[in-house]
Amino acid sequence: MRKRVSIGWFFCASLAGMLTIAVMGGLIYGIVFSDFIKANLGPATGVMKDPEFLWVGLAHIPFGILLTLLILWRGDCSASGGIVTGAILGFLMAASYDLSQYGTTNLWSLELTLVDPFFSMFMVAVAGGVAGMVLQRAPDGARSLEGK
């Protein structure tokens, strides 16, 4: 049986996931692997720019909501359930995007195309674990997202 959570708890979990994705993305892409990423950019020029954090932050909102929905739909509202859900989502989403971009643009190398899904898998798995922990703490909601 799926856990029913209130809209408030749902948005708390979504916000927690969104913030975790932002922090993990900054660490993974901006610090830990930034040299690897720069070394594996493709021949396309003028496509990268300094990030505009307002737009990057806004992009994390729907992703945090999607991640939280998937954790709820899987029915395992726990840190481990969120990690599994996040890992699957992160890997499949990035593999789909990266392979498509590699096949149609010169943005990055094949090596980065094949490695990036694992970066995303780790990043979204951590975010899923955090969102799952928030959902686990939520009481069974009388006014839930299911409308019951």
Buried (B, 14 or more C-beta within 10 A) or exposed (E): EEBBBBEEBBBBBBBBBBBBBBBBBBBBBEEEBEEEBEEBBBEEEEEEEEEEEEEEEEBBEEBBBBBBBBBBEBEBBBBEBBBBBBBBBBBBBBBEBBBEBBEEEEBBBEEBBEBBBBBBBBBBBBBBBBBBBBBBEBEEBEEBBEEE
